[in-house]
Every structure is written in C-alpha cells, then in structure tokens.
Amino acid sequence: MIMPNNLGRQYSLHAEEYEHKALEVLRSGWYILGKEVSAFEEEWASYIGSKYCVGLASGLDALWISFRLLDIKAGDDVVVCANAYIACVMGITMNGANPIFVEPDKYDNIDATKIEEAITPNTKAILSVHLFGQACDMTKIMDIANKYNLKVVEDCAQSHGNHWKGQSVGTFGDVGCFSFYPSKGCGAFGDAGCIVTDNEELAKQFRIFRNYGSEKRYHNMMVGSNSRLDEMQAGLLRVKLAHLDEFNEERCRIAARYDSEINSPLIQKPQIRPGADSTWHQYVVHVPDHRDELMEYLKERGIGTLIHYPIPPHLSEAYTYLGHKKGDFPIAERYADEVLSLPMYNGMTKEEQSIVIDAINSFEV
Ligand SMILES: Cc1ncc(COP(=O)(O)O)c(C=O)c1O
C-alpha cells in the first residue's frame, strides 16, 4: 500500500537523532518552557528571517491568539480564501469576527485581484493562507492592506521555508502563524505551533498570553490561555529543523518528477505563481470530470490519495450560522469536487513513485 503520507518513513531517515534528543529531554527533568523551547524559538526565527518567534501549542492557537492580540473581535470582518482549511476560518470566528470569503485563483490560493471588492467598512484584517506549500501574492496583498489600513496575518502551516520573491512567508504581515502538526514540513511528534513577528511588544504579549496571561509567576495581567510549546516537542523540532531544507529539496524532486512524467490528459498538474516557490506540502492535481473515479482506481491498485478539502468552509455544518449556500463561491466549490492530493512524503522511493505515475497514466474513462 502506498499511503498519501508516510510519517514513519520520514522518521526512519533520522531515527537515532530523534531518539537521542527525546532521551535527553526526558532525563533533563525540565518539561515546560525551558532551554529547548528558547533555543527552538531562536533557531526558527532565524530560519524564517523574523526577529521573534513564540512557541505555542498548535497552529490553531497561533491563529486565534493572533487575531485576539491584534484586537479583532465581534463586528469585525476578516478576508480569507474560500478554499482554505477549516482551522483558518476558526481562528477568525473564535474571536467572534466574521470571515469574508474570497475565491481562489488557478494557483489554489486567494485571488488577490478579488480582495478589494470584498472589503467592507468593517474589514480589519486579511488572513493569507499559503496553501499546499505555495506562497500567496504577498505584493498585492500588502498593497491592499496598506491602502485600507488592514492587519495581515499569514497562515504558513503548510509553507515551512518557502518564499514570495525571495522573502520567507510569514515575514510580510503583522504575524506569521505556523502549525507543527506531524504531517507539516517541519512536523512535531504531537501538536505544536508558533508565531513569528518583528514586533517586540506583540511578541511579548504572545509570551504572556500563552502562559495564563502571566509574565511573572502567579501575577496574571490578562485572561490568557495555556498554549505552551513543550520541551519535548521543541527539542524534536530542533532536530527536524536541521533537516528541513533537505526535506524540502526531496519534496521538490518528487514534485518535479510528477510534473514531467504524468501525462494523462484528464489531469491538470499544479501551477506555480511566478515569484513564488513551493515546498510541496501537497502535490494537488485537478481532475475536472472524473476525480472520484480516479481516486477509486488508484485505491484498487493500493495507492492512497486525499482530498484537500472536500467541503469548503462556507458549506461546512459548523458555519451554517453564516447563512451561506451552495453557489456562493462557485470556484472554491468546484475545486472541492476536482482536487486530489497525490502521495508525497520524505523517504518515498523511486519505485513507489513509478507505481503512482504508471497507475495515473493508465487511467481511462
Ligand atoms: C492551513 C492550516 N492552518 C491551520 C492549521 C491548524 O493547525 P493545527 O492542527 O496545528 O492546529 C492547519 C493544519 O492542521 C493548516 O493546514
């Protein structure tokens, strides 16, 4: 069986290093907010090219706490891509704010040419989700944000180490949010996340908020949360980070081979926006007419694929209260019916990829 993702394979590439670090943390006797977290925060900030990094418990926490600390609240609108992951939208609505959906473009990311027409007098922020490992058009997004005085939060959960015009994603807006969910580029061995920012005061607020609103033990200056990155995950993330460029290069090689060898006329391969690079968090093809048949055909041949995502957030049951209906965002809805993520993981063998490519090219209707 070829799985869509295979985390065990990636683990086995550097198993000894993870095991060594895990033992070191276990034996240290210090498990929360210690030297591993501080070291990881410094290393991640430096890798991304930001002044500050604050480790948090998850990517969703990074998002909702960002909006909370940027004072986005009930009555405010936040622009977000209509084909984003549901967590992106939850990061907005957990603060009582209202998501304003904008259709994706042919690069599967927000169509920045449609943002201006979506802006209302209540719009306070744009959430740029760099989906599938590819940067949004941050030049256009920052121009619009500056023109309308909007905050910009970047969701880089799926984009660890890729760039827009040579600059790391996460460094354009007010805050860059990262998830280290295990399947992400620099994935933890459990839940973890962080934010990056150049704003010293904001970074300080995140540090206070993640620890029950306290800077000094038992002196709580705000109602915060418990969203601390723990020592074990931070230590293991430091090992992963040391290999992140190598992981990304391998994924680029896998993507390049899919690009050159998939030749089925039924399939549209992913396109990269000029100015962006991709770390290929997912290799997402569009199969306009026969996606489900292809998925089944591959499954019968022992090849697993995934759909990112089958239900656009505006049609999700969780968001019935927003009052949207089918047809409101036809491009995002069409994408939900035609996208398919092919197997893509570190440690994928040439033989495994040949099996996937041959199966796809032999699919007929
Ligand atoms: C684009 C995006 N945003 C946010 C999240 C939420 O991150 P987490 O699962 O760490 O809360 C994820 C992943 O799960 C994601 O892919």
The ligand as an SDF file (V2000), in Angstrom:
LIG
                    3D

 16 16  0  0  0  0  0  0  0  0999 V2000
   -3.5350   25.9040    6.6440 C   0  0  0  0  0  0  0  0  0  0  0  0
   -3.6830   25.4250    8.0590 C   0  0  0  0  0  0  0  0  0  0  0  0
   -3.9940   26.2900    9.0300 N   0  0  0  0  0  0  0  0  0  0  0  0
   -4.1120   25.9030   10.3070 C   0  0  0  0  0  0  0  0  0  0  0  0
   -3.9380   24.6040   10.6840 C   0  0  0  0  0  0  0  0  0  0  0  0
   -4.1430   24.2270   12.1100 C   0  0  0  0  0  0  0  0  0  0  0  0
   -3.0010   23.7560   12.7180 O   0  0  0  0  0  0  0  0  0  0  0  0
   -3.0960   22.7680   13.9850 P   0  0  0  0  0  0  0  0  0  0  0  0
   -3.6330   21.4650   13.5120 O   0  0  0  0  0  0  0  0  0  0  0  0
   -1.6890   22.6850   14.4720 O   0  0  0  0  0  0  0  0  0  0  0  0
   -3.9950   23.4190   14.9840 O   0  0  0  0  0  0  0  0  0  0  0  0
   -3.5880   23.6570    9.7090 C   0  0  0  0  0  0  0  0  0  0  0  0
   -3.3100   22.2390    9.9930 C   0  0  0  0  0  0  0  0  0  0  0  0
   -3.7230   21.4450   10.6390 O   0  0  0  0  0  0  0  0  0  0  0  0
   -3.4820   24.0720    8.3560 C   0  0  0  0  0  0  0  0  0  0  0  0
   -3.1610   23.2110    7.3810 O   0  0  0  0  0  0  0  0  0  0  0  0
  1  2  1  0
  2  3  1  0
  2 15  2  0
  3  4  2  0
  4  5  1  0
  5  6  1  0
  5 12  2  0
  6  7  1  0
  7  8  1  0
  8  9  2  0
  8 10  1  0
  8 11  1  0
 12 13  1  0
 12 15  1  0
 13 14  2  0
 15 16  1  0
M  END
$$$$
